[in-house]
Amino acid sequence: MKKIVTGIVFILLLMPAVLIFAQEKKTQSTQASAVLEYFEDSSGALRLVEPDGTELYSSDLYFGFEIPVGSTVVTEAADYAELQLDPNGSIIKISENTNFKLEGLQAMDGSGENVFAIAVGKFRAVAARATGSEKYTFKGPSTVAGVRGTDLGMEVLPGSEEIAFVTQGLIDFTDKAGKTIAIGAGQMANALAPTFEPVKIPADMLAKLMKGLDFKKLNPKKVPGHQGAATPPKEEAKNAETPPPAPPAEKKAEEKKAPKAPAKNAFMQGLFDKLKDMLGMEIGSVTIGDTTYAKAVIQPQFTIGKLKMALYLPIIYESNMLDPNDWYHPEGNDEWSFGTDQNGFKAVAGDFINDLFLKIKYVEWGKQRDKFFFKIGNLNDITIGHGLIMKDYANDSDFPVIRRVGLNLGMDFEKIGFEAMVNDIGDPHIFGSRLYFRPIAPAFPMAVGMTVVTDISPASDLPDPSTVGNPIILNGGLDLDFPVIETDPFSIISYADVAGMMPVFRNAVPGTSITSGPARDAMFAEDINGNFALKNWGFAAGLFGRAFILDWRLEYRNFNGAFKPAFYNQLYDRTRGQYVNDIITYLENQNDPAYDVQTMGIYGEAGFTIKKVFSFDGSYFWPWYTDENGDIKMGEDDFLHLKATLEAGVIPVVNVSGSVSYDRTKFMPTLLGSGNPAENLSLFDANTVVTAEIVYPVAPTLDVALLYTTALARDADGNVLYNEITNNPEIATTVSIETRIHF
């Protein structure tokens, strides 16, 4: 029964591939379109200007975006874009600093014409010539190039140059006086030169013209009529002085003699190609705790417009892949049972839904501060509001030992909006939401927000939650948000937040004065002088934004008691049991001068991405306080985050890629040896999350990856193991060696 259910679910999970492809075929059968297949927005200012003047930046665009007729693609320094006509098959590469307009598309019945205009810059086009009825026109400010299927390019410097060049085929090039000349393969002409005539392209000139026009994603050899591709541009540059290829008439005669390829079933071939693009597979091993498992993981990926989705279909086993009883069960759950190992409708339905959700690695649409965004799956960057209560919370810190399906979504209307999250749909413990208003928008964009976040079982990882009262943690806050300027390439957002924390105990804590119910004295109490005081709260104010490729934030924080800024962070799942003990200690010792200290600090973060090369982001929180003598002391709860990623192809000799990240609280006390000796601090204890990955391509469709991460040590039932001496959670390393098969 289990195998039947598993098979049905697996088929259902792959059905989107068939439906996506079928829908694409239906769309293709009714209209032609121009598709933005690839782009690089290194400047942060690449944009698409639609016919009505609306400007879409890279955050609004995506691979597969259909460009409306009448739109203009504008690239700045180091920006590039690749377009494909569908179903025609022609491809266009738009170089940097270019203004390129799509003026018309030829209908599928042959009516009309593919018309493009370049005002400034450079492009290359590989025009399809499958039927002979294709029509193309490329217009410069004062010239027109008529094409019937060729590999050509144009470079325009207004008032200086209007050059057309051909590497394969033939074009008619007309200047502003109406004179038309024919330009063949290996030739060029400048309509603004003293003499308007075709000339052979010198090698150095060809290299200059072709610079930045190589296709990164699209393949000229797959364009109809170009399968027997001409000599690649680099080779042409070497051989530019050799005689050009045979005239087009002779080529056509040769092509007529070539035998036709056997016909194929277009639907089945297209479906096979679609599945090859989507399916990813990993085969290798993973060490969890002290046990090494073998694994086979299929990770299909889907992209439908702005929607991105990946599934995670693992079989992790100790010795027998065909025996489900030998498979690894995260937290004791058989994730492939789909309820068949449960009794009762409620238990069966709950297990079925939980196991189904575990097959989702992620589903994403948009990002925070977009008009609409949502994320579901293994998430490591959930932030509510500006982050005073929850910032970059990660529900995947123990992946793949523990897998959770979290949810984060938001909607932003003109005068009202909200954000919400849950850490695990199948077994929810942490809930958060923020509601905000802009009472006088759009005249004044300032927003007022209210945030509530709660963990209903922060002691669930402790050996016996009842010994600490099995509490609930409540966090609430208010905030102000004012965008000074908010555009995609450049933005500055100012903000101010205030928040507090109060525990609610389900039962009394043995051996203490803490009773069941809300611990109101955690926030509303008397100070050491007997005066009323608001305690256990924090304040933050600062600026964050973007400057082209650099994202940044600078923030001042002020807090006291057991409150911690960014209470829910990357390490929260690792340390929430420790937080419970800290809260109990605080409640029992509120008159201790140590808790009457007002802690201040500066938090900063910055990150940048050089596409296809390298990315880095880092942050650090430096806390300090003034002791009873007026001396400034460094606080113990500093926090460090570092992450670096190296893309494939940057190191040509070894051609490896990879990433490494390090998240650590109590970093400086550990480094300087100034922390509490009883905690036995080390740079790789429970206060740390480390992940690393090195990928080496051994073949075009085969990669070998080495992955390393730290996780809380757990027993066979998923319970966290604690050190008997320090009472701190034990840390186990997870090492994986994967063979990744892709197409």
N, C-alpha and C positions, 0 to 999 in steps of 0.2 A: 504493500500500500504506500509506504514511504517513497519508494522509487517512482511510483506512478505520479504521486503528488509533486515530487521534485521535478520530474520531467515536464509536467504540465506547466509548472511555474516558470521553468527555464524557457519554454517556448513562448509563454506570455511576455517574459522580459525581453525577448528578441523581436516580438511583433512590431514595436515601434520602427525598427529598421525597414521592414516591409512596407508599413504604412507611409513612412516618410518618403521612400522611393516611389511608391505608387502615386502619392500626392504630387511629387516633383514631376513625374511623367505626365500627369494630368495637366499640370500648369504649363509644361513645355509644349503640350500639344495645342494650346490655344493662343499663345502669344510669344513674341520674341522679347528678349530683355538683355540688358547689359548688367553684369554681376561684378561687384567688387570682391575679387577672390583673395586678395592679399594686400596689406599695406604696412608701412613702417612709419610711425609718427615720432621720429627722433626729436623734432623741434617742439612738439606739443601743440603745434598750430595747424597741422594738416586738417583740411575741412572739405566738406561737400556743400556747395551752395545750390539749393534746390531752385526750381523755376520761380517760385514766389519770393525768393530772397532769403529763405530760412537757412541758417548755417548749422550744419551738423558736424561736430568734432569727433575725434576718435572714440570718446566715451559713448557716443550715439551710434557709431558705425560698428560693423562686425563683418567677418569673412562670410560671404554669401549675400551681402546686402544688395538688393536690386536698385540700380540707379535710375531715377526717373528721367525721361527724355527732357532735354532743356537744362539739365544740371551741369555744374562746373566743378571739376576736381582741382583744388588749389593745394600745391605742395610747397613747403618751405625748405630750408637747408637740411640736407640729409634725410628728407622724406621721400618715399617711393610708394607707388600704387600699381597694382596689376588688375586689369579688367579682362573679362571674357564675355563674348557675345553668345547668348544661349537661345536656340540650339545651334546657331551658325558655327561656333567653334573658334572664331577669330580671337586673338589675344592682343592686348596692348599693354606696354610698360610705360608708365609716366615717370619721368625723372624728377629730381629735386628742382625747386624754384620754378615751377611750371604752372600755367593756367590752361586747363584742357577742358573743352566743353563738348558734351554729347548733344548734337543738334537733331539727329534723326536716326531711326532704325528701319531696316528693310523688313517688311512684313513677311510672314511665312509663305504667303501666296505669291511672293516675288515683287509685290508693289512697293514703291518707295525706294529709299536708298539709305545706306549707313553713312551718316555725315558727322564729321568731327571737326572742331576748330581749335587751334592753338594760338593764344595771344602772345605768350612768351614761354621760353623753356625748351624742353626736348622730350620726344617720345619715340618709341619703336612699336611698330605694328606688324604682326604676322597674320595676314589676311587669308581666310579660308577660300578654297577654290574647288569645292566638291562638285558643283553642278554646272559651273560656268555662267550661271545667271546672277551671281553675287555682284553687288554694286557698292563701291566705296568712294567717298570723297573726303580728303583731308585738306582743310583750309588753313592757310596762314593769314596774317593781317592783309597781305596783298597778293597772295598766290593760291592756286588750287592744284591739288594732286589727285588725278583720277586713277583708280586702282582696280584691277580685275583679279587679284589674288597674288600676293607677293610678300616679301619681307623687306620693309622699308622703315625709314625714320625721317624725322624733321627736327631741325634746331632753329629756334627763332630768337634773335636779339633785336627788338624793335628798332628800326632805322639803321641797322648795321648788317644783319645777316638774316636770310630766309633760305636755309639750306635743306634740300631734299636729297636723301641718299638711299641706295638700293643694294642689298646684299644677295637677293634672289628674286628673279622675276623681272617685271617691266612696269613702269608707270608713265603717265602723261603729266607733265609739269607745266603749268601755265602761269606767266607773270602778270603784273597789273596792266601791261600794255596789250594783253591778249595773245602774246606769242606762246606757242606750245611746243615743247621739245619732248623727246622720248629719252628716258633714263633707264639703262639696263643694269644688270648685276655688276657690282664692282665700280659703279659710277655715281657721281654726285653733281649737283648744280646749285649755284647761289643766285637767286633771283635779283639780289641787290648788287651783284658784282658788275663791273663795267661790261663784261661780255657774258650774255646769258646762253650757256651751252653746256652739255654734259662733258665731264672730264673724269679721267680715271682717278680713283681715290688713293692718295699716297698712304703708305702703311701707318705713319705717325698720325695722319689725319683720321684714318679709320679708327684707330685706337682711341683718339679723343672723342669722336662722335659716339662710339659704342660704350664709353665709360658710363657706368651706372645703368645700362640698359639690358643687362643680363637678367633673365627671369629667375626668381627665387622659388616660386611655387609652380607656376604654369610651365608647360613643356612645349616648345615650338614643334617638336617632332610629332605631337599628337594633334596638331591642327590639320583638319582635312585638306588634302592636297600637298602636305609638307612632310608626310611620313618618311619619304626618302630625302631627309633634310639636306640642305646645302651645307657646305663647309661652315663650321661654327665661326662666329665673328673673330675669335682669337686666331684661328688658323688663317682666316682671310687676311688678317692684318699681317701675318707672316708672308703670305703669298700674294699680296695685293698687286705686285708687278707682273704676275703671270697673266696670260690671256683670260678674258672672262669666259664663263660657261657658254655652251651652245645657245643660239637664239631661241626664243620661246617657241617658234614654229617647229623647230627640230625636236625640242623637248616634248611637245605635244605628240609628235609622231612616235617618239620612243615610248611615251606613256601609253599610247593606244595599243602597242604591242605587248605591254606587260600583262600577265594573266591576272584576272580579278581574284581577290581573296574570297574564299567561300563565305556565303551569307551566314549570319549568326542570329539566334533568337535575341533580339534587342533587349527585351524585358529581363530575361534570365541573365544575360551578360551584364546588364546594368545593375541588377540586384546583387550579383556576385561581386562586382567592383565596389558597390556601396558597403557590403559586409566586410570586404577586405580593408576598407578605409576605417571602419569603426571598431573592429574586433582587435583587442590587444590581449596577449597571453603571457603569463609569467610561470616559469617552472624553476623550482629551486628548493632551498631549505630555509628554515627559520628556527632560531634558538629562543625558546620561551622558558624563562627560569633556568632550570638545569637540564631541560629536555630539548633535544633537537628533532624537529619535525620536517618531513618533506611536504612540499606544497605545489599545487597547480591552481593558478588563479586566472580566470578570464575577466577582463575589464573592458567591456564594450563602452564606447564613447559616442555620444550623439550631439549634434549641433543643429538646432532649428532656429534660425534667426538669432536673436539675442539669448535664447535659451541654451544652456550648456548642461549636459548630463553625463554622468559616468556611473556604471554599475560595478559592483565588487562581488564576484561569484567564486568563492574560494573552496578548495578541498585541502585541508591541512591535516595530515595523518602521520602516525608514528611509524607504522611498518606495512600496513595493508590498505592501499588506496580504495579497494573495492569493498571494504568492511566499514560501514558507517559507525559501528561501535568503536572503531580505532581512530576516528577523526577527533581533532581537537575541538572542545566545547567551551567557548568563551563564557566565563562566569558560570560554568556548569550547564549552559544551554546548548541543546542540539539544534543548531540553526537551520538544519535541513529537514527537520521533522514536520514543520508547518502544521503543528497541532496534533499530529498522529501519536505523540507520546503523552498526550494529556487526556484528562477525563472531564466531562461536563462541557456544555456549550460555551460558557463564559471562558473557561481555561483554554479550550481548543481555539476559539476565535481570537483570544488575546495572543496566544503563541503564534498562530498563523500570521497575524498582522505584524507582530514583532519580528518574526523571521523574514517576512517579506521586506520590511523596512531595512533590515540589516543588509540586504542586497544592493542598497543604494549607497554609492560612495559619495556623490554630491549631485545636487541640482542647483543651478545658480541663474539668477537674472538680475542684472544691475548691481549697484553698490549703494552703501549708506549715503544719504542726502540726495539720491535720485528721486524722481517723482514716485517710482515704485521699485522695490527691490525685494528679493527673497533668496534665501539660501537654506538648503536642507542637506543633512548628511554629516560627514566627518568634517567639523569646522574648527578653525583655530584663530579666528579673528572677529568674534562677536563683541561688538561695542554698543552700549545703550547710551544715547545722548553723546555727551562729551567725554564720558569715561570715568567720572569721579567714583561711581559705584561699580560699573562693569566696563573693563577695557581689554580688548583682545583676549577675551575668555576662550579657552580651548577645551572642547569636549573630546579631543582625540589625543591627549597627551600619552595615553597608554596603548595607542593603536600599534599593531593589530591584536595585541593581547586582549584588550577590551575595545569593542566597537560600539559606538553610539550613533544614533541618527538625530542630530539636533535640528532646530528650526529657528531661523531668524528672518523677519520680514518687516516691511514698513511701507507706508503710503503717505505722500505729501501733497495736500491740496493747498490752495492759495492761503487760506486762513486757519487751517487746522491740519494736523497730521499725527501719526503715531508710529511707534516701533514696538516690536514684541519678540520674545525669544523663549525657547524651552531647551534644556540641555539634552534631553533624550525622549523622543516621542514614545518609545516602547516602555521606558521606565523613568518617567519624569521626576526629577528632584529639584531642579532650579528653574524658576520662572521669572521673567522680567518684562516690563513694559514702560513706555514713556508716551505721554500724551502732551502735545504742545499746541499753542495758539498764537496766531499773529493778528491781534485785534484790529490793527489799522493798516493791514496789507491791502494793496501793494504799495501804498504811499510810503510806508515805513516798514521795512522787512523784519524788525525785531520780533523774536518769538519768546514766549514764556512757556516753560515746560515743567512737567511733574513726572518723576520716575519712582517706580516701586520694583524692587527685586527681592526675591525670597528663596532660601534653600530650606526645603521642608525636612531634610534628613542629613544635616552636615556631619553627624556622628555615625553614619551608616558604615563607614570603613573601620571604625574602632571595634575591638573585640567584643565589647558589651555596651551598646549605646545607653542602656538604662543607668549605668554608673555615672553618666554625665547629664542625666535628666532628659535624654533623647530630645534635644531642643529643635526649634525652628529659628532661623535667623531672618529678621526683617530689616531691609534697608530702604529708606525713602529719601527723596531729595527734590529740590527745586532748582531751576536754571534759567539763565537768560542767554539768548543767542542772537548775535548781530553780525550779519555778513557785511564787511566793509566793501569787499569786491568778491564776486564769486563767478568766475569763468573757468573753463577747462584748463587753459594753459597757465592762468595766474589767478590766485585767490588768496584772500586774507579774511579769516573769520575770528571775531572776538567773542568771548564767552565768560560767564561766571556761574559757578555751581556751589550749592551748599547741600550737605547730606548728613544723615545720621544712621546709627545701627542699634537695633534693640532685639535681644533674644527672647523667645517664648519657650518655656520649658513644659514639656508634656507631663513630667512628674518631678518630684523633688529630687535634688541631688544629694545622695547619701553622704553624711559626714560634713555637710555644709549648712548654712542658714538659707540656702536658695530653695524656695518653694515652687510648686507648679504654677503656671500662668505667666503673663508678661512680666519681664523684669524691668519695670518702669524706672527703677532707680538707676538703670544703666545710663539713662539720658537725663533724668530729672532728679537731681540729688543736691546735697549740701557739700560745700567745699570744706577744706580743713579748718576754716574759720567759722563754720556754721552758717554761712550765707548760701542762699539758693544759687545753684550753678547749672548751666546746660553743659552736659558732658557727652563724651563719646560721639563727637561730630567732627565734620571737616569742611573746609572751604577751598575752592580752587578757582583761579582766574588766569586767562592767558590768551594766546593767539595760536592759530594753526592755519595751514594753507598749502598752496602749491606754487612753485616757481618753475614752470616748464617741466623738466624731468625730476626736480627735487620736491619731495614731500617733507614737511617740517612741522614741528610743534614746540612751543615754549610755554611753560606753565608754572605758576607759583602755587604752592600748597601749604595749608595750615590745618592741623588736626590735633586731637587729644584723645585720652582714654584708650580704648581698644579698637577705635575706628582706624581703618587703613584705607588710604586712597587706592583706587583701582582694586577694591576688595576682591572682586571676581576677576582673576587675570589668568595668564597662561598656566600658572602653577596651582591654581585654586583646588583642582581635584586632588592634587598631591598633598596639600597642606590643610584642608578644611577640618580634619580631625584635630590638628594642632591648634587651629583657631578656636575650636570649642573649648579646649583646655585653657587657652589664653583668656577667653571671655569669663570662664568660671573663676580663674585667679583674679581677674579684674574686679568682678562683683564682690568677691570676698575681701578685697583689700582696697576699696575705693578711697579710703583716707590715707593710703600710702602716698607720700609725696612724689613717688615715681610716676603715679598716674595723674598727678596734677600738672604735669609738664606739657607745655604747648609746643608741639613739634612742627617745624616749618621745613620747607624743602623746595628745590627747583627740579622740575622734570623737563627733559628735552629729548626729542627724537628727530631723526632725519633718515631719509632713504632715497635712493635713486636707482634707475634702471637704464642701462644702455642695451637696447634691444639686440638680441642674438649675440651678446657678448658677456655682460656681467650685471649683476644687481646686488645691492647691499642695503640693509637697513639696520639701524641700531638705536637704542634708547637707554637712558639711565636716569634713575631717581636718586638724588642726593638729599637725605634728610639731616636736619640738625635741630638742637634744642639748647636752651639756656638753663643751666643748673642753678641751684639755690645761691651759688656764689657769683652768678652772673657770667660764668664761663660758658663759651659755646662748645657743645659736645656733638659728635656725630652720632646719629641714630643708627640702630642695628638693622632696621628693615629697609635698607637700600635695595634697588632692583636693577639688574643689568640684562639687556636683551641684545643679541648679535645674530645676524643671519647673512650669509653670503652665498651666491649662486653663480656658478660658471657654466656658460652654455657650451654646447658641442661645437667643435670646429675652431675654437679659439686657440687651442694648442694643437697645431697641425701634426706634430710628430706622433704624439700618443693619442690625440683626438678624444680625450676623456671629457666628461662633463660631470657635474655634481653639485652638491650643496651641503652646508653645515650650519647648524643653529645651536645657540646656547642661551638658555634662560635661567637666571639665578637670582634668588633673593638672599639677603645677608651675604652679599658678595665681598664687600670690603672687610667686615668683621672676620670672615673666613680667611681672606688673603693676609690680613694683618695679625691674625691670631688673637683678636680682641673680643671675640664672642664668648658666650657662656660656655665654660668648659664642660658642663654637664650635657650640653647638646651634641658634643663630639662632632663639630662641624667639619665638613670637607667639601671640596669643589664639585663633587659628584654624589652628594647625598640626596635625601628626599626633597630638598629645596631646589633641585636642579632638574631641568629637562634638556637632554642633549639628543640631537638627531643628526645623522650624516649619511650621505649617499654618494657613491662613486659609480659612474656608468661607463662601460667600455664597449664600443661597437666592434664585434668580431666579424660581422658580415652585414650587408645592406639591410637584412631583415632580422638580424639577431644581435641583441645586446646582452651583456652580462653585467649585473649590478650587485654591488655590495652595500648593504644597508645596516646601520647601527643606530640603536636608540636605547634610552633608559626607560624603565617602567617600574611601578610598585610591584614588589614580589607578592605573589598570591599562591594560595594552595589550590588543590584540584577543584574546589568548590567556588573559587573566585574570591576568597576572603584574603584581605591584606595581612601580610606577615609583619610582626613587629620585633625589634631588637629587645631581648630580655633585659639588657643592662640599661640602655639609654631610653627605651620605650619609644624610639623613633621608628617610622616605617622602614622596612628593608627595601633596598633598590636592587633590581635585577636588570641585566643587560639583555637586549634582544638583538641578535645578529641574523641577518638574512643574506643568502646568496641566491640571486634570481637570474634565470634565463628568460629574457623577454623576447617574445616572438611578435613581430609586427609586419605589416605589409606596406 
